């Protein structure tokens, strides 16, 4: 009898194990955030894209779901179960747990076109190494030499494209072309034919969010061809720089990012592919973001003349201390405090990047919910930027709110944690120096004060934000 009972023991333990597993799974599933998974595979992608296209993601996609399910909700986007998280605590948790619990997650076409060796695909030590090289160029020792370079480039751009007559120009296109030249010349120290290369880079950008189908005639295939052209031009640049550096040649571009990357290449810390892929990535990361921030600042200033008066005074006070073609210094730029408040308030209301996807590398517990391993997490800037808990009267434009400190992880146009925007300092300089030269040299007005913004995949003014300009007396 005893031996019969003993022979049943394995069965008993097996049944107990099954009961425990089922109970544990049930516990897990009850804690997954609520929300709708929509249609099979496609989920709620169509509603998401429709809202994104018309720049109504907050109003038509996030807000209704937050109202119904709470600030952490589930959905399914582009085939992936996704948890959307909102709020400063969630931003802090998911941004600072990069590499530990989550990793950034980009569509296949973006990775193929930016390059598998770009910083956005890197983790751990190789990520840290690349960030260190970028940071060394944008450090307190690198920035003071960058300011005069940027001043000269911006003045040259305005002289060539804005001119001395009353004209109408597309502000968005002008700032895109300018940002492109700034990244290549002022950050990298690369002097390639910017006018021709700009078009080629734009071709690549058109394929970044397209389906990764490499067949003749598809957006992705022409983007791949354009990418190959860029690859060739940049490999030539890298090799020229390497030969010059190995021969001991020194030039004025020595402290710039291309030299710093090539120095790391010579030391064997990075590969040639890493150098090229990261030049491409940085150009793209800067391109639509900075130009959108600048164009929306003009829109906000046009609609808030009191703010414009304050901003203009700040720049006139700086200009009065300068000779006509004298460059600004980093000290001058530091005086542009109100302009930076205007820029931040603009990016709060109109974030150039509305949020970003991560992938859970383990089951994650957060605020009583479980996010299963493999699911996507989407943090959004709207979740805090438009929330009165962090910004009283959130939909009104009030730059002076940034005179006071803001709660950590509530204002996140540049992201946060280890993936905080690596070009933050460059973007800030670009915005402030450009504003200085435009407002001190031109009167301007918007052609379409109510011009709608659309997104594809990043936001931009639908008509390119044309402005009427007229040079001020003396310029
Ligand atoms: C107003 C302008 C800009 C905005 C709003 C912006 C915003 C952002 C945001 C939100 C992220 C984080 C993305 C994530 O967490 O997945 C990011 C990352 C990044 N940004 Fe920017 N950016 C701007 C300009 C620039 C510029 C000028 C550069 C360089 C020239 C740049 C280079 C990068 C890079 C390399 C990363 C990836 C960092 C990493 O993965 O470690 N950005 N940016």
Boltz pocket constraint, residues with backbone or C-beta under 6 A from the ligand:
constraints:
  - pocket:
      binder: B
      contacts: [[A, 104], [A, 119], [A, 120], [A, 131], [A, 183], [A, 187], [A, 281], [A, 282], [A, 283], [A, 285], [A, 286], [A, 287], [A, 289], [A, 290], [A, 293], [A, 352], [A, 353], [A, 356], [A, 357], [A, 412], [A, 413], [A, 414], [A, 415], [A, 416], [A, 418], [A, 419], [A, 420], [A, 421], [A, 422], [A, 423], [A, 424], [A, 426], [A, 427]]
      max_distance: 6.0
